[in-house]
Amino acid sequence: MEATIDSLLLGFSVALRPDVLLYAFVGCLVGTLVGMLPGIGPLAGISILLPVTFGLDATKAIVMLAGIYYGSQYGGSTTSILMRIPGEAASVMTCIDGYAMTRRGRGGAALCIAAVGSFVAGTFGVIMLTLVAPPLGAFALRFGPPEFTALLVLGLVFLAYMSATSLVRTLLMASVGLMLGMIGIDVMTGHFRWAFDIPELGDGIGIVPVAVGLFGLGEILSTPSRTVTTAVVAPRFRELLPSRAEWREAAAPIGRGSVLGFLVGIIPGSAHIISSFLSYALERRLSKTPEAFGHGAVAGVAGPESANNAASTGAFVPMLALGLPTGPVTAVLMAALLIHGIPPGPQLVTEHPNVFWGFVASMYVGNLMLLALNLPLVGLFVSVLRIPYAYLYPLIVMFCIVGVYEVNHSIVDVWIMLAMGVVGWLLRKFDFDPAPLVLGLVIAPILEMSLRQSLVMSNGHWTIFVQRPIAAVLLALCAVLLALSAASLLRRRRDWRARLAAEEAGEQA
């Protein structure tokens, strides 16, 4: 415990430097705006601003990008409560009761409860991250190449199992990402693979143009433009304070949402979205007045908002301690570290303590910044929503193109980004989730290297994965998840046939 406190003090000495504070503030501010603007979301915001971090050191880069991620969880609640427009997916549940409170004249109180709940949950998540990540990283030091291979495969399968789309579609997208990740020079043999004689592809397809194209440009192409802006009324500052009864109603849901959100956040998948739905369902079940939900229940705002903030912090635990991205946002953040030459994983705490502990400490500071930003300046933020989309979206497209070009000064990267924008639009059109594609692209080099190292260790024998106990357990978990998914699919098909038979029998009768 003393070592953890000493390390945290080291982190605060990094996080409280004026330059790091500035980038944390910029990240929180941009995150709040990104969370408020419908159709952009944290993933698109981080992807668009990823090129900006190239001139920064790793600590400033990850602090700013992470600020965008957890800042967007705060910002998404503002439009949900005041306009019933979820700025990002995790704020969908807040729309229900938050907007109902606004219609009753309690929109300011709802905003305050959402902001305080987000602050409490975010701080709880960071405390748990401080306590859990270092020992988990120390345990992961026992992992060799076979264990890392099995862990990455489990991460992909678990993500597919938890995905909103079908498991087959998610694994298909991840496989496409893995294939794209194999383009370029083979690190073990030096062979030039699948580059079509384009020298710029020697280092492989860059994560930045793919992420910016799929989530920045693709999101804009998929969102219908709005020519008319919605009428927006900002609450006055004195209307932001909830009553004592509302604080009492909010206290327990904030606590439950914080714990539930952090636990869900550790699991691969869209944790911050799942956690808000689970929290809403839990609060409704535990409530003495479930009929109030949907009509302005305070618990319906406090619980989901706390859960999605705690989940966004919990998602950093496997990313930092194991080098395992739990979703597309953490995959892009992991890519930012890799671009700066710092591999996330068990060695991060010991080899780069300034980056790890500086990042953790910056999250304590960032949550305070977000609380200060989201209450007094809510009127200013809401004014951004009056900008017509016809002006806003062309600016974003310009930032995408300029940002991608500035990374390597390569026009090939710009073409890749534009092509990926069209691919992202097509994938959304046919109900494919593009997120696993980026996840596959990020982990492809790590997975390929650990797999080939494992086979070198065993002279080409695949049995090494079942001879090592940890690897065998992880692969057994993969088999269980695939079996559960197959059983669920067979059950649905059987139900479909039974329903069809019953309908035919009813028609004959």
C-alpha positions in Angstrom: 0.0 0.0 0.0 2.8 2.4 0.8 4.4 1.7 -2.6 1.1 2.5 -4.3 0.8 5.8 -2.4 4.4 6.7 -3.3 3.7 5.9 -6.9 0.5 7.9 -6.9 2.5 10.9 -5.5 4.9 10.5 -8.4 1.9 10.5 -10.7 0.5 13.7 -9.2 3.9 15.3 -9.6 3.5 14.6 -13.4 -0.2 15.3 -13.6 0.0 18.7 -11.9 2.6 20.1 -14.2 1.1 23.1 -16.0 1.6 21.6 -19.5 -0.1 18.3 -18.5 -2.9 20.2 -16.8 -3.5 22.1 -20.0 -3.8 19.0 -22.1 -6.1 17.4 -19.5 -8.3 20.5 -19.6 -8.4 20.5 -23.5 -9.3 16.8 -23.5 -12.1 17.3 -20.9 -13.4 20.3 -22.8 -13.4 18.6 -26.2 -14.9 15.4 -24.6 -17.8 17.4 -23.2 -18.5 19.0 -26.6 -18.1 15.7 -28.4 -20.5 14.0 -26.0 -23.1 16.7 -26.6 -23.0 16.7 -30.4 -25.3 14.0 -31.7 -23.7 11.7 -34.3 -20.1 12.2 -33.3 -19.4 10.4 -30.0 -16.2 9.7 -28.1 -14.7 7.2 -30.6 -15.0 9.6 -33.6 -13.7 12.5 -31.4 -10.6 10.6 -30.3 -10.0 9.2 -33.8 -10.2 12.7 -35.3 -7.8 14.2 -32.7 -5.4 11.3 -32.7 -3.1 12.9 -35.3 -2.9 16.1 -33.1 -1.0 14.1 -30.4 2.0 13.2 -32.7 4.0 16.2 -31.6 3.4 15.5 -27.9 5.1 13.0 -25.5 3.2 9.9 -24.5 1.9 11.2 -21.2 0.3 14.3 -22.6 -1.1 12.4 -25.6 -2.8 9.7 -23.5 -4.0 12.2 -20.9 -5.7 14.3 -23.5 -7.3 11.4 -25.4 -8.5 9.8 -22.2 -10.0 13.1 -21.2 -12.0 13.1 -24.4 -13.3 9.6 -23.5 -14.5 10.2 -20.0 -15.4 13.8 -20.7 -17.9 12.6 -23.4 -19.7 10.6 -20.7 -20.4 13.8 -18.9 -21.3 15.8 -22.0 -23.7 13.3 -23.4 -26.1 13.8 -20.4 -26.7 17.5 -21.2 -28.5 17.1 -24.6 -30.2 13.9 -23.2 -31.7 15.9 -20.3 -32.5 19.2 -22.0 -33.5 18.1 -25.5 -34.1 14.3 -25.4 -31.3 13.9 -27.9 -28.6 11.4 -26.7 -25.2 13.0 -27.6 -23.7 9.5 -27.5 -25.0 5.9 -27.1 -24.4 5.6 -23.3 -26.8 8.5 -22.7 -29.8 6.9 -24.2 -31.2 5.8 -20.8 -30.7 9.3 -19.4 -33.1 10.7 -22.0 -36.1 8.9 -20.5 -36.3 10.4 -17.0 -33.9 13.3 -17.6 -36.1 14.9 -20.2 -39.2 14.1 -18.1 -37.6 16.1 -15.2 -36.9 19.0 -17.7 -40.6 19.1 -18.7 -41.5 19.3 -15.0 -39.1 22.3 -14.6 -36.4 20.2 -12.9 -33.9 20.1 -15.8 -31.3 22.0 -13.8 -31.5 19.6 -10.9 -31.2 16.6 -13.3 -28.0 18.1 -14.8 -26.6 18.7 -11.3 -27.4 15.1 -10.2 -25.9 13.7 -13.4 -22.7 15.8 -13.0 -22.2 14.9 -9.3 -23.0 11.2 -10.0 -20.5 11.2 -12.9 -17.9 12.8 -10.6 -18.4 10.3 -7.7 -18.5 7.3 -10.1 -15.4 8.5 -12.0 -13.5 9.1 -8.8 -14.5 5.7 -7.5 -13.4 4.1 -10.8 -10.0 5.8 -10.6 -9.5 4.7 -7.0 -10.2 1.1 -8.0 -8.0 1.4 -11.1 -5.2 2.6 -8.7 -5.6 -0.5 -6.5 -6.4 -3.2 -9.1 -4.2 -2.4 -12.2 -0.7 -2.8 -10.6 -1.3 -6.3 -9.0 -3.0 -7.5 -12.1 0.0 -6.3 -14.2 2.3 -8.1 -11.8 0.3 -11.3 -12.2 0.4 -10.9 -16.0 4.2 -10.9 -15.9 3.9 -14.7 -15.7 2.4 -14.7 -19.2 4.6 -15.9 -22.0 3.8 -15.8 -25.8 1.3 -18.8 -25.5 -0.6 -17.1 -22.7 -0.8 -13.7 -24.5 -2.0 -15.5 -27.7 -4.8 -17.2 -25.7 -5.7 -13.9 -23.9 -6.0 -11.9 -27.1 -8.1 -14.7 -28.7 -10.3 -14.7 -25.6 -10.6 -10.9 -25.8 -11.9 -11.1 -29.4 -14.3 -13.9 -28.7 -15.6 -12.2 -25.6 -16.1 -9.0 -27.5 -18.0 -10.8 -30.2 -20.1 -12.7 -27.6 -21.1 -9.4 -25.9 -21.6 -7.5 -29.2 -25.0 -6.1 -30.2 -24.7 -7.7 -33.6 -24.3 -11.4 -34.2 -21.1 -13.3 -33.1 -20.4 -14.4 -36.7 -20.6 -10.8 -38.0 -18.4 -9.4 -35.2 -15.7 -12.2 -35.7 -15.9 -11.5 -39.5 -15.1 -7.8 -38.9 -12.3 -8.7 -36.5 -10.8 -11.1 -39.0 -10.8 -8.4 -41.7 -9.0 -6.2 -39.2 -6.4 -9.0 -38.5 -5.9 -9.4 -42.3 -5.3 -5.7 -42.8 -2.9 -5.8 -39.9 -0.7 -8.3 -41.7 0.0 -5.9 -44.7 3.6 -4.7 -44.8 7.0 -6.1 -43.9 7.0 -9.4 -42.0 8.9 -8.6 -38.7 10.4 -12.1 -38.5 11.4 -12.8 -42.1 11.6 -9.3 -43.7 9.3 -10.3 -46.5 7.1 -7.6 -48.1 3.5 -8.8 -47.8 0.4 -7.8 -49.7 1.6 -4.2 -50.3 1.0 -4.1 -54.1 4.4 -2.4 -54.7 3.3 0.7 -52.7 6.3 1.7 -50.6 4.1 3.6 -48.1 2.5 0.3 -47.1 5.9 -1.1 -46.0 5.0 -0.2 -42.3 1.5 -1.6 -42.8 -1.8 0.2 -42.9 -1.8 3.0 -40.3 -4.3 2.8 -37.4 -4.9 6.6 -37.6 -6.3 6.7 -41.2 -8.4 3.6 -40.6 -9.9 4.9 -37.3 -10.5 8.4 -38.6 -12.1 7.1 -41.8 -14.4 4.5 -40.1 -15.5 6.5 -37.1 -15.0 10.2 -38.1 -15.9 10.3 -41.8 -18.0 7.2 -41.7 -20.1 8.6 -38.9 -20.7 11.9 -40.7 -21.7 10.1 -44.0 -24.1 7.9 -42.0 -25.8 10.8 -40.1 -28.5 12.7 -42.0 -27.8 16.4 -42.2 -30.1 18.7 -40.3 -31.0 22.0 -41.8 -33.0 23.2 -38.9 -31.5 23.5 -35.4 -33.5 22.5 -32.4 -34.8 25.1 -30.0 -32.6 25.0 -26.9 -33.3 26.5 -23.5 -30.3 26.7 -21.0 -31.2 26.5 -17.3 -30.2 29.3 -15.0 -27.4 28.7 -12.5 -29.7 29.0 -9.5 -32.0 26.3 -10.9 -29.1 23.7 -10.9 -29.4 22.8 -7.2 -31.5 19.8 -6.4 -33.8 19.6 -3.3 -32.9 17.6 -0.2 -35.4 14.9 -1.2 -33.8 14.6 -4.7 -30.3 14.3 -3.1 -31.6 11.5 -0.9 -33.2 9.7 -3.9 -30.0 10.0 -5.9 -27.5 8.9 -3.2 -28.0 5.1 -3.3 -28.4 4.8 -7.1 -25.1 6.8 -7.5 -23.3 4.3 -5.2 -24.8 1.2 -6.9 -24.2 2.6 -10.4 -20.5 3.3 -9.5 -19.8 -0.3 -8.3 -21.9 -2.0 -11.1 -20.3 0.2 -13.8 -16.7 -0.5 -12.8 -17.3 -4.3 -12.7 -19.0 -4.2 -16.1 -16.3 -1.9 -17.5 -13.6 -4.5 -16.9 -15.4 -6.9 -19.3 -14.6 -6.6 -23.0 -17.5 -5.1 -25.0 -19.2 -1.7 -25.1 -19.1 -1.5 -21.3 -20.3 2.1 -20.8 -23.4 1.4 -22.9 -24.2 -1.9 -21.3 -23.7 -0.6 -17.8 -26.2 2.3 -18.2 -28.9 -0.2 -19.4 -28.1 -2.6 -16.5 -28.2 0.2 -14.0 -31.5 1.5 -15.2 -33.0 -2.0 -15.0 -31.6 -2.5 -11.5 -32.9 0.8 -10.1 -36.3 0.1 -11.5 -36.4 -3.3 -9.9 -35.2 -2.1 -6.5 -37.4 1.0 -6.5 -40.5 1.2 -4.2 -42.2 3.2 -7.0 -41.2 1.6 -10.3 -44.2 3.3 -12.0 -42.3 6.7 -11.5 -39.6 5.5 -14.0 -40.2 7.2 -17.4 -42.0 10.1 -15.7 -39.0 11.9 -14.1 -37.5 9.4 -11.5 -34.3 10.8 -10.0 -32.8 7.3 -9.8 -33.3 6.9 -13.5 -30.8 9.7 -14.1 -28.4 9.1 -11.2 -27.9 5.4 -11.7 -27.2 5.2 -15.5 -25.0 8.3 -15.5 -22.9 7.0 -12.6 -22.6 3.5 -14.2 -21.4 4.7 -17.6 -18.7 6.9 -16.1 -17.4 4.2 -13.7 -17.5 1.7 -16.7 -15.4 4.1 -18.9 -12.7 4.1 -16.1 -13.0 0.3 -15.5 -12.2 -0.3 -19.2 -8.7 1.1 -18.6 -7.8 -1.7 -16.2 -7.3 -4.6 -18.8 -5.9 -2.1 -21.3 -3.1 -0.8 -19.0 -2.4 -4.0 -17.0 -2.8 -6.6 -19.7 -2.5 -4.7 -22.9 -6.0 -6.0 -23.8 -8.3 -3.4 -25.4 -11.9 -4.0 -24.2 -13.5 -2.1 -27.0 -12.9 0.3 -29.9 -12.2 3.4 -27.8 -9.5 1.6 -25.7 -8.1 0.1 -28.9 -7.5 3.6 -30.3 -6.0 4.7 -27.0 -3.8 1.7 -27.0 -2.8 2.6 -30.5 -1.8 6.1 -29.3 0.6 4.5 -26.8 2.0 2.1 -29.3 2.6 5.0 -31.8 4.6 6.8 -29.1 6.7 3.6 -28.6 5.1 2.6 -25.3 3.5 -0.9 -25.3 0.6 -1.2 -22.8 0.7 -4.3 -20.7 2.4 -5.8 -17.6 5.7 -3.9 -18.2 4.0 -0.5 -18.4 3.9 0.0 -14.6 7.6 -0.9 -14.1 9.2 0.4 -17.3 7.2 3.6 -17.8 5.9 4.6 -14.3 5.7 8.3 -15.2 3.3 7.5 -18.0 1.1 5.0 -16.0 0.9 6.9 -12.7 0.8 10.3 -14.4 -2.2 9.1 -16.4 -3.9 7.7 -13.3 -3.4 10.9 -11.3 -4.6 13.0 -14.3 -7.9 11.2 -14.1 -8.4 12.4 -10.5 -7.7 15.9 -11.7 -9.8 15.5 -14.8 -12.9 14.5 -12.9 -12.7 17.7 -10.8 -12.2 19.7 -14.0 -15.3 18.1 -15.5 -17.4 18.9 -12.5 -16.3 22.5 -12.7 -16.9 22.6 -16.4 -20.3 20.9 -16.6 -22.3 22.9 -14.1 -21.4 26.7 -14.4 -20.8 26.5 -18.2 -23.8 24.5 -19.2 -25.4 27.5 -20.9 -22.3 28.0 -23.1 -22.0 24.4 -24.1 -25.7 24.2 -25.0 -25.1 27.2 -27.4 -22.9 24.9 -29.5 -26.0 22.9 -30.4 -27.4 26.0 -32.3 -24.6 25.7 -34.9 -26.2 24.2 -38.1 -24.9 20.9 -39.2 -24.3 22.2 -42.7 -21.4 24.3 -41.2 -20.3 21.9 -38.5 -19.8 18.7 -40.6 -17.6 20.2 -43.4 -15.3 21.5 -40.7 -15.0 18.1 -39.2 -14.2 16.5 -42.6 -11.5 19.2 -43.2 -9.9 18.3 -39.8 -10.0 14.6 -40.7 -8.1 15.1 -44.0 -5.6 17.6 -42.6 -5.0 15.6 -39.5 -4.4 12.3 -41.3 -2.0 14.0 -43.8 0.0 15.7 -41.1 0.9 12.3 -39.4 3.2 11.0 -42.1 2.8 13.7 -44.8 1.5 10.9 -47.0 -1.3 11.2 -49.6 -1.7 7.4 -49.4 -2.9 7.8 -45.8 -5.5 10.3 -47.0 -6.8 7.9 -49.7 -6.9 5.1 -47.1 -8.9 7.4 -44.8 -11.4 8.3 -47.6 -11.8 4.7 -48.6 -12.4 3.7 -45.0 -15.0 6.4 -44.7 -17.0 4.9 -47.5 -16.4 1.4 -46.0 -17.6 2.6 -42.6 -20.8 4.1 -44.3 -21.5 0.8 -46.1 -20.9 -1.3 -43.0 -23.5 0.8 -41.1 -25.8 0.6 -44.0 -25.8 -3.2 -43.8 -25.8 -3.3 -40.0 -22.2 -4.4 -39.5 -20.3 -2.9 -36.5 -17.0 -1.4 -37.8 -15.5 -1.3 -34.2 -14.1 -4.9 -34.3 -12.3 -4.2 -37.5 -10.2 -1.5 -35.7 -9.7 -3.8 -32.7 -8.4 -6.5 -35.0 -6.1 -4.1 -36.8 -4.6 -2.9 -33.4 -4.0 -6.3 -32.0 -2.9 -8.0 -35.2 0.9 -7.4 -34.8 0.8 -8.4 -31.2 -1.3 -11.6 -31.8 0.8 -12.6 -34.9 4.1 -12.1 -33.0 3.0 -14.0 -29.9 1.5 -16.8 -32.0 4.7 -17.3 -34.1 6.9 -17.0 -31.0 4.8 -19.8 -29.3 5.2 -22.0 -32.4 9.0 -21.3 -32.4 9.2 -22.3 -28.7 7.4 -25.6 -29.4 9.1 -26.4 -32.8 5.8 -26.0 -34.6 3.6 -28.1 -32.2 0.2 -26.5 -31.5 -0.1 -28.5 -28.4 1.9 -25.9 -26.5 -1.4 -24.0 -26.0 -3.0 -26.9 -24.0 0.2 -27.9 -22.2 0.5 -24.5 -20.5 -2.2 -24.3 -17.7 -3.0 -20.5 -18.1 -3.3 -20.7 -21.9 -5.4 -23.9 -21.7 -7.9 -22.2 -19.2 -8.2 -19.1 -21.4 -8.8 -21.2 -24.5 -11.3 -23.3 -22.6 -13.2 -20.1 -21.8 -13.2 -19.3 -25.5 -14.7 -22.7 -26.3 -17.4 -22.2 -23.6 -18.4 -18.8 -25.0 -18.6 -20.2 -28.6 -20.7 -23.1 -27.3 -23.1 -20.8 -25.5 -23.5 -18.7 -28.6 -24.1 -21.8 -30.8 -26.7 -23.1 -28.3 -28.5 -19.7 -28.3 -28.5 -19.7 -32.1 -29.9 -23.3 -32.2 -32.5 -22.4 -29.6 -33.7 -19.4 -31.7 -33.9 -21.6 -34.8 -35.9 -24.2 -33.0 -38.3 -21.6 -31.6 -38.7 -20.2 -35.2 -39.6 -23.6 -36.6 -42.0 -24.3 -33.7 -43.8 -20.9 -34.2 -44.1 -21.6 -38.0 -45.5 -25.1 -37.3 -48.0 -23.6 -34.8 -49.1 -20.9 -37.3 -49.6 -23.5 -40.0 -51.6 -25.7 -37.7 -53.7 -22.7 -36.7 -54.4 -21.9 -40.4 -55.4 -25.5 -41.1 -57.7 -25.5 -38.1 
